[in-house]
Amino acid sequence: MTELGGGGALRLPRARVVPLSAAPASYAAAVERYLTGAGIAKSSARIYRISLTTWGWMFVGEPAPTGPARRGAKPPVFPVAAIDDPALPEVLAELAAARADEMDADTVNRELSIARKTIGWWQRQGWIAGDPTIGIERRPAPPDRTKALAENQIAGLWRLDVGLREKTQWKMLYESAARADEVLCLNVEDLHPGDKRGRTLAKGGATEWIHWQSGTAQLLPRLIAGRSRGPLFLTGRKAPAGTPTLDVCPETGRARLSYRRAEEIFEENTRLLANPLASPEDIEDLDGWTLHRLRHSALTHDAEGGTSTPMLLARSRHASVRSLERYARPGVDAVARHVAARDPAVRRRG
């Protein structure tokens, strides 16, 4: 029934969320239900479990394990409905602030993002009503001034033992300097292999062309494997029911590889390259590179090699020169060559 609120206004009662299914008996079981029900990839599930175990301890008012103990920790036993305790947000905010002082911003922000995705999924199931993290803010991460990868890092990337799909995708991204979403939207019928180029939709829906080199050209025939149409980059399994027709290969029935999954695979495979001094037991908690680093690196290396501004604009498909500024900053290798070339001792020997 309705009630009278302040000023005599009618106030409707809050709708009760009817659970889609019975809530699991424990928080740990709710975590597993989320990982399965939300379709979290097996390769990412371990990171999600570690993060959600961390939050599990904070949800019961205890500091989260840190260091080596964090990776082997188990979540405390409590019902997921306890997350709706009205006193929890204040306690959680204090614990999260203390943890943020001990951890790097990227880790803290990633854990917060995972917690909110999970809580949102539980809310949609009707297992909990509120979000106790609502008052916790993301931590500002220091700006990354070295987005372009060094030449030895690019060389290391090509030596990784990965599948044909990843090799082709990464080569195309670097050789073309295209955006990842543009490359992932390519269809087989969009390609002009003889000209080493492909037609794609750029920002705003405009038709653009991306151009690649011999590395990509040598890999494409094996990746296409005789297909004449449909998404170029495919998942390894049949498309689930309800997948848009444009994202399904009509010849294999497999789905288009998503940006999220492509990013996950690249990040996971580049962790050792991004953190060469890390110990193997710590690597799971560290971050690899993003796909955008390949575009950024290609444009920076072009600029270092003397490519003209008009050609950089054409390669990047930016509308203004100002947009190119972040790519024109010389990388580590270019600065090293510049300093070495002006070393007085070297010049005297010459």
Phi, psi and chi 1 to 4 in degrees:
 res  aa     phi    psi   chi1   chi2   chi3   chi4
   1 MET       -  158.0   59.3 -179.0  -70.0      -
   2 THR   -82.5  157.0   57.2      -      -      -
   3 GLU  -128.0  159.5  -58.9  173.9   -4.2      -
   4 LEU   -87.7  124.5  -75.7  176.6      -      -
   5 GLY   -96.0 -165.0      -      -      -      -
   6 GLY   -60.6  135.1      -      -      -      -
   7 GLY    77.9   10.0      -      -      -      -
   8 GLY    82.5    6.4      -      -      -      -
   9 ALA   -74.6  146.2      -      -      -      -
  10 LEU   -72.2  136.5  -74.1  176.8      -      -
  11 ARG  -122.7  122.3 -176.7  174.6   59.9 -160.2
  12 LEU   -82.9  142.5  -65.0  175.1      -      -
  13 PRO   -67.5  149.2   25.3  -34.9      -      -
  14 ARG   -66.2  136.1  -69.1 -176.8   61.6 -178.1
  15 ALA   -70.4  139.5      -      -      -      -
  16 ARG   -88.6  128.4  178.9  176.1  178.1  -88.3
  17 VAL   -79.8  120.4  177.4      -      -      -
  18 VAL   -84.1  121.2  178.2      -      -      -
  19 PRO   -57.6  137.0  -24.2   34.7      -      -
  20 LEU   -72.3  -25.4  -62.6  178.2      -      -
  21 SER  -156.0  165.1   60.5      -      -      -
  22 ALA   -64.2  137.2      -      -      -      -
  23 ALA   -64.8  142.4      -      -      -      -
  24 PRO   -60.7  160.6  -21.4   33.1      -      -
  25 ALA   -72.2  -22.1      -      -      -      -
  26 SER  -143.1  163.7   67.8      -      -      -
  27 TYR   -60.0  -44.9  172.8   81.0      -      -
  28 ALA   -59.3  -40.7      -      -      -      -
  29 ALA   -67.6  -35.7      -      -      -      -
  30 ALA   -65.0  -36.6      -      -      -      -
  31 VAL   -61.4  -47.0  167.2      -      -      -
  32 GLU   -64.2  -38.2  -65.4  -55.6  -44.7      -
  33 ARG   -63.1  -38.7  -71.9  -82.7  -69.2  -83.0
  34 TYR   -64.6  -48.8  163.6   68.6      -      -
  35 LEU   -58.5  -38.0  -63.9  176.8      -      -
  36 THR   -77.7  -49.0  -58.4      -      -      -
  37 GLY   -68.2  -31.8      -      -      -      -
  38 ALA   -87.4   -3.8      -      -      -      -
  39 GLY    72.8   32.0      -      -      -      -
  40 ILE   -67.9  128.3  -56.5  -58.6      -      -
  41 ALA   -60.0  145.9      -      -      -      -
  42 LYS   -57.7  -35.9  -70.2 -177.6  179.2  178.8
  43 SER   -66.2  -22.5   55.2      -      -      -
  44 SER  -100.3  -16.8  -58.4      -      -      -
  45 ALA   -59.8  -33.6      -      -      -      -
  46 ARG   -64.8  -43.2 -176.1  169.8 -177.3  -90.3
  47 ILE   -63.5  -41.4  -65.4  -62.9      -      -
  48 TYR   -62.1  -42.8  -86.2   65.4      -      -
  49 ARG   -63.6  -42.8  -75.5 -168.0 -174.5   93.7
  50 ILE   -61.1  -46.5  -68.4  172.8      -      -
  51 SER   -64.5  -42.7  -65.1      -      -      -
  52 LEU   -73.9  -25.3  -68.2  170.5      -      -
  53 THR   -67.3  -42.3  -65.8      -      -      -
  54 THR   -55.2  -49.0  -66.8      -      -      -
  55 TRP   -67.3  -32.0  -77.7  101.9      -      -
  56 GLY   -57.3  -43.3      -      -      -      -
  57 TRP   -67.2  -39.3  -75.5  101.6      -      -
  58 MET   -70.5  -30.4  -67.5 -163.5  -70.3      -
  59 PHE   -64.6  -24.2  -74.4  149.7      -      -
  60 VAL   -99.3   11.7  -63.0      -      -      -
  61 GLY    83.7   18.6      -      -      -      -
  62 GLU  -114.8  145.7  -62.9  -71.3  -20.7      -
  63 PRO   -61.0  143.9  -20.5   32.6      -      -
  64 ALA   -76.7  147.7      -      -      -      -
  65 PRO   -60.6  148.8  -19.5   31.4      -      -
  66 THR  -128.9  169.4   57.4      -      -      -
  67 GLY    64.6 -150.4      -      -      -      -
  68 PRO   -58.7  -30.5  -24.5   34.2      -      -
  69 ALA   -64.6  -24.1      -      -      -      -
  70 ARG   -65.1  -40.3  176.4  171.4  173.0 -102.2
  71 ARG   -70.1  -31.7  -72.7 -176.1  -67.0  -82.8
  72 GLY   -99.0    5.6      -      -      -      -
  73 ALA   -71.2  152.4      -      -      -      -
  74 LYS  -112.9  147.7  -60.1  -66.7 -177.6 -175.8
  75 PRO   -70.8  151.0   24.9  -33.1      -      -
  76 PRO   -67.7  160.3   25.3  -33.7      -      -
  77 VAL   -91.9  115.4  178.1      -      -      -
  78 PHE  -162.5  156.3   66.1   97.2      -      -
  79 PRO   -73.5  143.2   26.3  -34.3      -      -
  80 VAL   -62.3  -25.4   70.2      -      -      -
  81 ALA   -64.4  -19.2      -      -      -      -
  82 ALA   -64.7  -16.8      -      -      -      -
  83 ILE   -64.3  -19.6  -67.8  175.3      -      -
  84 ASP   -84.6    5.7  -81.5  -27.4      -      -
  85 ASP   -58.0  121.3 -177.5  -15.7      -      -
  86 PRO   -62.4  -20.1   18.4  -29.5      -      -
  87 ALA   -85.0  -10.3      -      -      -      -
  88 LEU   -67.4  -42.3 -179.4   57.4      -      -
  89 PRO   -53.6  -40.8  -28.7   37.1      -      -
  90 GLU   -67.7  -44.4 -176.8  176.8   -9.7      -
  91 VAL   -63.6  -42.8  173.8      -      -      -
  92 LEU   -64.4  -39.0 -162.6   61.3      -      -
  93 ALA   -61.6  -40.3      -      -      -      -
  94 GLU   -67.2  -44.5  -67.7 -178.3    3.3      -
  95 LEU   -65.0  -40.9  -70.0  169.2      -      -
  96 ALA   -66.3  -37.8      -      -      -      -
  97 ALA   -65.7  -41.0      -      -      -      -
  98 ALA   -65.2  -39.7      -      -      -      -
  99 ARG   -67.3  -38.4  178.2  170.2  174.3   75.1
 100 ALA   -63.2  -26.9      -      -      -      -
 101 ASP   -73.3  -19.8  -70.2  -21.0      -      -
 102 GLU  -101.0  -20.4  -60.2  174.5   -4.0      -
 103 MET  -114.2  160.6  -52.3  -67.2  -70.0      -
 104 ASP   -73.7  156.5   66.1  -86.7      -      -
 105 ALA   -61.9  -37.9      -      -      -      -
 106 ASP   -62.7  -42.9  -72.6  -22.5      -      -
 107 THR   -64.9  -45.5  -61.5      -      -      -
 108 VAL   -61.3  -44.0  169.2      -      -      -
 109 ASN   -68.4  -38.3  -68.8  -23.7      -      -
 110 ARG   -63.7  -42.9 -178.4  177.3   66.3 -117.4
 111 GLU   -64.7  -38.9  -70.5  179.3  -15.7      -
 112 LEU   -65.6  -40.9 -179.0   58.4      -      -
 113 SER   -62.2  -43.2  175.9      -      -      -
 114 ILE   -63.6  -43.7  -71.7  172.8      -      -
 115 ALA   -60.4  -43.8      -      -      -      -
 116 ARG   -70.1  -36.0  -74.1  178.9  171.2  159.9
 117 LYS   -61.9  -43.6  -71.1  177.3 -174.2  175.7
 118 THR   -66.7  -46.7  -52.4      -      -      -
 119 ILE   -60.2  -41.7  -72.0  168.7      -      -
 120 GLY   -61.3  -39.1      -      -      -      -
 121 TRP   -67.5  -41.9 -167.4   85.8      -      -
 122 TRP   -63.8  -37.4  -72.1  -20.7      -      -
 123 GLN   -62.9  -40.2  -72.8  174.3  -39.1      -
 124 ARG   -68.3  -23.4  -68.3 -168.5  -68.0  -85.2
 125 GLN   -80.8  -12.8  -50.7  -46.4  -56.6      -
 126 GLY    83.3   15.2      -      -      -      -
 127 TRP   -82.8  -30.6  -61.2  -14.3      -      -
 128 ILE  -136.3  162.6   58.8  175.0      -      -
 129 ALA  -106.8  -38.9      -      -      -      -
 130 GLY  -108.4  177.4      -      -      -      -
 131 ASP  -127.3  103.4  178.5   -3.1      -      -
 132 PRO   -70.8   -7.8   27.2  -34.3      -      -
 133 THR   -91.1    2.7   71.7      -      -      -
 134 ILE   -58.3  -30.2 -160.8   70.0      -      -
 135 GLY   -93.0    1.6      -      -      -      -
 136 ILE   -89.8  127.1  -59.4  173.5      -      -
 137 GLU   -98.4  149.2  -63.3 -178.2   -5.1      -
 138 ARG   -64.7  147.0  -69.2  174.2   59.8   85.6
 139 ARG   -88.5  134.7  -64.5  -76.2  162.7  154.3
 140 PRO   -67.2  126.8   22.4  -30.7      -      -
 141 ALA   -90.5  145.0      -      -      -      -
 142 PRO   -62.2  141.6   20.9  -31.5      -      -
 143 PRO   -62.5  140.3   22.3  -32.1      -      -
 144 ASP   -87.8  110.5 -176.2   -4.2      -      -
 145 ARG   -92.5   -1.9  -62.4  -68.5 -174.2 -175.3
 146 THR  -127.3   57.2   55.9      -      -      -
 147 LYS   -71.1  -30.6  -76.1 -173.1  177.0  178.7
 148 ALA   -70.2  133.7      -      -      -      -
 149 LEU   -78.8  146.7  -58.9  173.6      -      -
 150 ALA   -72.5  161.8      -      -      -      -
 151 GLU   -61.9  -37.7  -67.8  170.3    2.2      -
 152 ASN   -69.7  -27.6   67.2  -45.7      -      -
 153 GLN   -71.1  -40.2  -68.6  175.8  -49.6      -
 154 ILE   -62.3  -42.9  -67.4  -68.5      -      -
 155 ALA   -62.5  -39.6      -      -      -      -
 156 GLY   -64.0  -34.9      -      -      -      -
 157 LEU   -61.8  -42.4 -179.0   65.7      -      -
 158 TRP   -69.3  -18.5  -55.6  147.8      -      -
 159 ARG   -87.4   -7.1  -69.8 -166.4  -66.2  -90.9
 160 LEU   -64.6  144.0  -71.1  179.2      -      -
 161 ASP   -86.3   86.1 -176.1   15.3      -      -
 162 VAL  -126.9  170.1  -64.3      -      -      -
 163 GLY   -72.5  168.2      -      -      -      -
 164 LEU   -59.6  -39.6  174.9   63.2      -      -
 165 ARG   -59.7  -47.4 -178.8 -173.7   66.4 -173.8
 166 GLU   -66.9  -42.0  -84.5   61.5   55.3      -
 167 LYS   -57.8  -45.2  -74.3 -178.8 -178.9  178.4
 168 THR   -68.2  -44.6  -50.4      -      -      -
 169 GLN   -62.0  -46.7  178.4 -161.9  143.2      -
 170 TRP   -68.1  -40.5  -59.1  -11.3      -      -
 171 LYS   -60.6  -45.2  -84.9  -80.0 -174.3 -177.9
 172 MET   -63.5  -41.5 -177.9  178.4  -76.0      -
 173 LEU   -61.8  -42.3  -75.2  169.3      -      -
 174 TYR   -75.3  -45.1 -179.3   68.9      -      -
 175 GLU   -69.2  -32.0  -69.9 -176.3   -7.7      -
 176 SER   -92.6  -19.0   68.8      -      -      -
 177 ALA    58.1   27.3      -      -      -      -
 178 ALA   -84.1  161.4      -      -      -      -
 179 ARG   -72.4  147.9  -62.0  176.3  179.2   87.9
 180 ALA   -60.8  -40.7      -      -      -      -
 181 ASP   -67.1  -30.4   55.2  -13.4      -      -
 182 GLU   -66.3  -43.8  -65.5  172.1  -15.1      -
 183 VAL   -67.6  -41.1  165.4      -      -      -
 184 LEU   -70.2  -19.7  -69.0  168.8      -      -
 185 CYS   -87.2   -3.6  -76.2      -      -      -
 186 LEU   -64.9  141.0  -77.6  172.4      -      -
 187 ASN  -109.5  158.2  -69.5  -32.1      -      -
 188 VAL   -57.6  -39.8  175.1      -      -      -
 189 GLU   -71.0   -9.7   60.0  -92.4   31.9      -
 190 ASP   -83.5  -10.5  -64.0  -33.5      -      -
 191 LEU   -88.0  145.1  -52.6 -178.0      -      -
 192 HIS  -124.2   79.0  -67.6 -119.6      -      -
 193 PRO   -56.2  -38.9  -23.5   34.6      -      -
 194 GLY   -62.7  -30.6      -      -      -      -
 195 ASP   -95.9   -1.2  -62.0  -34.7      -      -
 196 LYS    53.8   51.8  -62.8  179.5 -175.9  173.8
 197 ARG  -152.8  164.8   66.0 -178.0 -177.7 -177.7
 198 GLY  -146.8  152.4      -      -      -      -
 199 ARG   -94.2  131.9 -175.5  178.1   57.8 -112.0
 200 THR  -142.0  164.7 -173.6      -      -      -
 201 LEU   -95.9  123.5  -70.4  178.2      -      -
 202 ALA   -91.6 -174.1      -      -      -      -
 203 LYS   -57.6  136.7  -75.8 -176.1  175.1  179.7
 204 GLY    86.0   -1.4      -      -      -      -
 205 GLY    87.7    4.8      -      -      -      -
 206 ALA   -72.7  144.4      -      -      -      -
 207 THR   -79.6  127.5  -61.8      -      -      -
 208 GLU  -131.4  168.1  -61.4  -82.4    7.2      -
 209 TRP  -118.1  137.9  -68.6   90.3      -      -
 210 ILE  -113.2  145.9   63.3  173.6      -      -
 211 HIS  -123.0  138.2  -56.8  -99.8      -      -
 212 TRP  -124.5 -179.5   52.7   80.9      -      -
 213 GLN  -117.0 -167.0  -62.3  169.2  -30.6      -
 214 SER   -65.5  -31.9  -62.9      -      -      -
 215 GLY   -58.7  -47.1      -      -      -      -
 216 THR   -68.2  -42.6  -58.2      -      -      -
 217 ALA   -59.2  -34.4      -      -      -      -
 218 GLN   -73.7  -26.6  -68.3  168.8    2.1      -
 219 LEU   -89.9  -29.3  -65.5  168.1      -      -
 220 LEU   -57.1  -45.2  -84.1  174.4      -      -
 221 PRO   -57.4  -39.5  -26.2   36.4      -      -
 222 ARG   -68.9  -35.8  -73.8 -166.1  -70.8  143.4
 223 LEU   -69.4  -42.6  179.5   72.8      -      -
 224 ILE   -68.6  -38.5  -64.2  169.9      -      -
 225 ALA    51.2   45.6      -      -      -      -
 226 GLY    84.4   -2.8      -      -      -      -
 227 ARG   -69.7  147.2  -68.9 -177.5  -71.0  129.1
 228 SER  -110.4  -13.1   61.5      -      -      -
 229 ARG  -160.0  172.1   56.9 -159.4  175.7  108.7
 230 GLY    96.9  173.2      -      -      -      -
 231 PRO   -54.5  138.7  -24.2   34.2      -      -
 232 LEU   -70.2  -48.6  175.1   60.1      -      -
 233 PHE  -101.4  117.7  -65.0  102.8      -      -
 234 LEU  -114.7  155.5  -60.3  171.0      -      -
 235 THR   -74.0  173.9   61.0      -      -      -
 236 GLY   -89.9    4.2      -      -      -      -
 237 ARG  -139.9  169.5   55.2 -170.8  176.7 -173.6
 238 LYS   -61.9  146.9  -62.5  -70.8 -176.4 -179.3
 239 ALA   -68.6  135.8      -      -      -      -
 240 PRO   -67.9  159.2   23.5  -32.0      -      -
 241 ALA   -58.0  140.5      -      -      -      -
 242 GLY    91.9   -5.0      -      -      -      -
 243 THR   -67.1  131.8  -57.7      -      -      -
 244 PRO   -53.6  141.4  -26.4   35.1      -      -
 245 THR   -55.4  -38.2  -55.7      -      -      -
 246 LEU   -63.8  -19.9  -70.1  174.6      -      -
 247 ASP  -103.1   16.8  -68.3  -30.7      -      -
 248 VAL  -123.1  132.8  178.9      -      -      -
 249 CYS   -73.8  120.8  173.9      -      -      -
 250 PRO   -69.9  -13.6   26.0  -34.1      -      -
 251 GLU   -97.9  -29.2  -60.4  177.0   19.4      -
 252 THR  -114.0  -18.9   66.5      -      -      -
 253 GLY    78.1    4.6      -      -      -      -
 254 ARG   -87.2  157.1  -71.5  151.5   58.4 -165.3
 255 ALA   -90.6  159.0      -      -      -      -
 256 ARG   -65.6  138.2 -173.7 -173.2  -56.1  -84.6
 257 LEU   -66.0  129.8 -179.0   67.4      -      -
 258 SER   -81.9  157.1   70.4      -      -      -
 259 TYR   -60.6  -43.7 -173.4  103.9      -      -
 260 ARG   -58.1  -45.2  179.0 -175.8   65.9   82.2
 261 ARG   -70.7  -39.7 -176.9   64.1 -172.7  129.1
 262 ALA   -61.4  -41.0      -      -      -      -
 263 GLU   -65.3  -42.0 -172.5   81.4  -75.5      -
 264 GLU   -59.6  -46.7  -77.3 -179.7  -10.7      -
 265 ILE   -63.2  -44.2  -67.3  170.5      -      -
 266 PHE   -65.3  -44.7 -172.4   66.2      -      -
 267 GLU   -61.1  -45.0 -172.2  -85.3  -32.0      -
 268 GLU   -65.8  -39.4  -70.4  163.1    7.6      -
 269 ASN   -77.8  -14.5  -81.8  -79.7      -      -
 270 THR  -107.2    9.6   56.1      -      -      -
 271 ARG   -62.4  -42.8  -73.2  175.2 -173.1  168.4
 272 LEU   -68.3  -36.4  -82.2  173.0      -      -
 273 LEU   -67.1  -37.6  -68.3  174.8      -      -
 274 ALA   -76.6  -22.7      -      -      -      -
 275 ASN  -132.5   66.0  -56.4  -82.3      -      -
 276 PRO   -63.2  -20.1   23.2  -34.0      -      -
 277 LEU   -95.4   -1.6  -59.7 -179.5      -      -
 278 ALA   -75.4  148.5      -      -      -      -
 279 SER   -80.5  152.9   59.9      -      -      -
 280 PRO   -56.1  -35.3  -26.6   35.5      -      -
 281 GLU   -72.7  -17.6   57.3  -91.1   19.8      -
 282 ASP   -95.4  -13.0  -70.8  -25.3      -      -
 283 ILE   -63.4  -29.7 -155.0   66.6      -      -
 284 GLU   -65.8  -23.6  -68.9  -70.0  -13.4      -
 285 ASP   -93.0   -0.8  -65.3  -26.3      -      -
 286 LEU  -104.8  168.1  -60.8  173.6      -      -
 287 ASP  -104.9  144.9  -68.1  -32.7      -      -
 288 GLY   -93.3 -158.9      -      -      -      -
 289 TRP   -88.7  163.0  -62.5  -34.1      -      -
 290 THR   -99.7  156.8   63.1      -      -      -
 291 LEU   -60.3  -31.0  -72.3  171.5      -      -
 292 HIS   -62.6  -23.5 -179.6   68.9      -      -
 293 ARG   -61.3  -28.4  -63.2  -73.8  -71.4  -84.2
 294 LEU   -69.7  -43.7  -66.4  175.4      -      -
 295 ARG   -62.7  -47.1  169.8  175.9  164.0   83.3
 296 HIS   -60.5  -43.5 -167.4  112.1      -      -
 297 SER   -65.2  -43.0  -59.8      -      -      -
 298 ALA   -60.3  -45.1      -      -      -      -
 299 LEU   -69.4  -38.5  -67.0  171.6      -      -
 300 THR   -64.9  -43.7  -62.4      -      -      -
 301 HIS   -65.7  -35.0  -64.0  164.0      -      -
 302 ASP   -61.9  -46.2  -85.3    0.2      -      -
 303 ALA   -62.6  -41.3      -      -      -      -
 304 GLU   -63.1  -30.6  -68.5  170.6   -7.0      -
 305 GLY   -83.5    2.4      -      -      -      -
 306 GLY    93.3   12.9      -      -      -      -
 307 THR   -60.5  136.5  -60.1      -      -      -
 308 SER   -68.9  157.5   68.1      -      -      -
 309 THR   -60.4  -45.0  -62.6      -      -      -
 310 PRO   -58.5  -38.5  -27.0   36.3      -      -
 311 MET   -70.7  -37.6 -177.4   55.6   69.4      -
 312 LEU   -62.8  -38.9  -74.9  173.7      -      -
 313 LEU   -63.3  -40.9  -78.3  170.9      -      -
 314 ALA   -67.8  -41.3      -      -      -      -
 315 ARG   -65.0  -45.0  -78.7  -95.2  -77.8  162.5
 316 SER   -81.9  -22.5   66.4      -      -      -
 317 ARG    61.8   33.9  -63.4 -178.1  -53.5  -74.1
 318 HIS   -84.7  151.7  -79.8  -58.1      -      -
 319 ALA   -87.2  -23.2      -      -      -      -
 320 SER  -132.0  152.3   69.7      -      -      -
 321 VAL   -63.3  -34.8  173.8      -      -      -
 322 ARG   -58.6  -32.5 -174.5  172.0 -176.9  179.2
 323 SER   -66.1  -20.1  -59.3      -      -      -
 324 LEU   -83.9  -11.6  -72.9  174.7      -      -
 325 GLU   -56.2  -39.7  -70.1  177.6   -3.2      -
 326 ARG   -70.5  -18.7   62.7 -177.6  178.8  -84.3
 327 TYR   -89.8  -18.2  -58.4  117.3      -      -
 328 ALA   -85.0   -0.7      -      -      -      -
 329 ARG   -75.4  118.7 -174.8  173.0 -173.8  -94.2
 330 PRO   -57.6  144.0  -24.2   34.4      -      -
 331 GLY   -86.2 -176.2      -      -      -      -
 332 VAL   -59.0  -46.7  173.3      -      -      -
 333 ASP   -65.0  -40.7  -66.1  -43.2      -      -
 334 ALA   -64.8  -41.3      -      -      -      -
 335 VAL   -65.1  -40.9  172.9      -      -      -
 336 ALA   -61.9  -43.1      -      -      -      -
 337 ARG   -64.6  -39.6  -73.6 -167.3  -65.6  -92.5
 338 HIS   -62.0  -46.8  172.8   83.9      -      -
 339 VAL   -65.8  -43.4  172.5      -      -      -
 340 ALA   -63.2  -39.6      -      -      -      -
 341 ALA   -66.4  -22.2      -      -      -      -
 342 ARG  -107.5   12.8  -74.5  156.8  179.9   75.3
 343 ASP   -68.6  119.6 -173.9  -28.5      -      -
 344 PRO   -55.4  -38.2  -24.4   33.6      -      -
 345 ALA   -63.6  -41.8      -      -      -      -
 346 VAL   -66.3  -40.2  172.7      -      -      -
 347 ARG   -67.7  -34.1  -65.0  168.5   71.4  174.7
 348 ARG   -67.7  -38.9  -78.0 -163.5  -64.0  -88.8
 349 ARG   -66.5  -30.8  -71.9 -160.3  -62.1  -91.2
 350 GLY   -70.5      -      -      -      -      -
